[in-house]
Amino acid sequence: MDEKTKLLIILIVLSSVLPEIVKSDVGIGLSYNSQAIVVDDLKENCIVYSLYNPFDTDVTARLTVQDDIKRYVSRIEPSEVFLPGYHGDPNDKNAKLANKADVRLCFYGNPLRWPPFYPKDYGSGVVASSARGRVSGATGAATVSSVSAPLLLRLGSIQSFYRFSGIIIITIMVVIFAILKIKKKLPERKKKYCEKCKKEFPAKMKYCPYCGERIS
């Protein structure tokens, strides 16, 4: 094989590989202002993430939640966002960050844990994933890139726990007071007493079952 033939083969291989290298310039970025969120019980609180596309390839991106905090997610809006490729100045970082879409991640506090309303922390994270082009359901095999961020979910507050404890204590005291009040109004059960055996018996009995004496 002469040198010209080898060079031709190399050029053909490069011409088929280089477009793929250019197309591989695809991805997603994730920006946020906080790594923690506090959600009081029976209330909703949200945190906003920005998904941005600093590359020149169109992508569809979505935000997902990991681990134990999934069950406290009330909504993710929007569920997917389309981000066109960036074709501006490659050195303009601010412009790249401006090529973004905001996603609101919301949690709802559920007091069904033990002890109820007692504050608890869940350490987890969120993942921003992207698929090439405009697609629906940018997950699974379609995902070409992803980036994650830590998130601490603090569920409940000590103030709510104290209020809940106070309500429980007051409720118990009211129930006890009501029981004592009702018991006081009930007529006392009459009993008969055997002087010989020194024992009490129900009022319906006329004779002592031990000595046979008449009791009164």
Residue pairs with C-beta under 8 A, 6 or more apart in sequence:
23 57
25 55
25 56
25 57
26 55
26 57
26 59
26 130
26 132
26 144
26 145
27 53
27 54
27 55
27 59
27 130
27 144
27 145
27 147
28 51
28 52
28 53
28 59
28 61
28 83
28 128
28 129
28 130
28 145
28 146
28 147
29 51
29 52
29 53
29 54
29 96
29 97
29 100
29 128
29 147
30 49
30 50
30 51
30 52
30 126
30 128
30 147
30 148
30 149
31 49
31 50
31 52
31 97
31 100
32 47
32 48
32 49
32 50
32 149
33 48
34 47
35 149
35 150
35 151
35 152
36 151
36 152
36 153
36 154
37 45
37 47
37 107
37 151
37 152
37 153
37 154
38 45
38 154
38 157
39 45
39 72
39 107
39 108
39 109
39 153
39 154
39 155
39 156
40 109
40 156
40 157
40 160
41 109
41 110
41 111
41 117
41 155
41 156
41 157
41 160
42 109
42 111
43 108
43 109
44 74
44 106
44 107
44 108
44 109
45 106
45 107
45 109
46 104
46 105
46 106
46 107
47 104
47 105
47 106
47 151
48 102
48 103
48 104
48 105
49 63
49 102
49 103
49 105
49 126
49 128
49 149
50 97
50 100
50 101
50 102
50 103
51 61
51 63
51 81
51 83
51 100
51 101
51 102
51 103
51 128
51 130
52 83
52 96
52 97
52 98
52 99
52 100
52 101
53 59
53 61
53 83
53 84
53 85
53 86
53 99
53 100
53 130
54 86
54 96
54 97
54 99
55 85
55 86
56 85
56 86
56 87
57 85
57 132
58 82
58 83
58 84
58 85
58 132
58 133
58 134
59 82
59 83
59 85
59 130
59 131
59 132
59 133
59 138
59 144
59 145
60 80
60 81
60 82
60 83
60 130
60 131
60 133
60 134
60 135
60 136
60 138
61 80
61 81
61 82
61 83
61 101
61 128
61 129
61 130
61 131
61 138
62 79
62 80
62 81
62 128
62 129
62 130
62 138
62 139
63 76
63 103
63 105
63 126
63 127
63 128
64 76
64 126
64 127
64 129
64 139
65 73
65 76
65 105
65 124
65 125
65 126
65 127
65 151
66 124
66 125
66 126
66 127
66 148
67 122
67 124
67 125
68 122
68 124
69 107
69 122
69 124
69 151
69 153
71 110
72 107
72 108
72 109
72 110
72 122
72 153
72 155
73 105
73 106
73 107
73 108
74 106
74 107
74 108
75 104
75 106
76 103
76 104
76 105
76 106
77 103
77 104
77 106
78 101
78 103
80 136
80 137
80 138
81 101
81 103
82 101
82 134
83 99
83 100
83 101
83 130
84 99
86 95
86 96
86 99
88 95
88 96
89 95
105 126
107 153
107 155
109 155
109 156
110 155
111 117
111 156
111 164
113 120
113 155
115 161
116 164
117 156
117 160
117 161
117 163
117 164
118 156
118 158
118 161
119 154
119 155
119 156
119 157
119 158
119 160
119 161
120 154
120 155
120 156
121 152
121 153
121 154
121 155
122 152
122 153
122 154
122 155
123 150
123 152
124 150
124 151
124 152
124 153
125 148
125 149
125 150
125 151
126 148
126 149
126 151
127 146
127 147
127 148
128 146
128 147
128 148
128 149
129 138
129 139
129 143
129 145
129 146
130 138
130 143
130 144
130 145
130 146
131 138
131 139
131 142
131 143
131 144
132 142
132 144
135 142
189 202
189 203
190 203
191 200
191 201
191 202
191 203
192 200
192 201
192 202
192 203
192 205
192 215
192 216
193 199
193 200
193 201
193 215
193 216
194 200
194 201
194 208
194 210
194 211
194 213
194 215
195 213
196 208
196 211
196 213
197 208
197 210
197 211
197 213
199 208
199 210
201 208
201 209
201 215
205 215
206 214
206 215
207 213
207 214
207 215
208 214
208 215
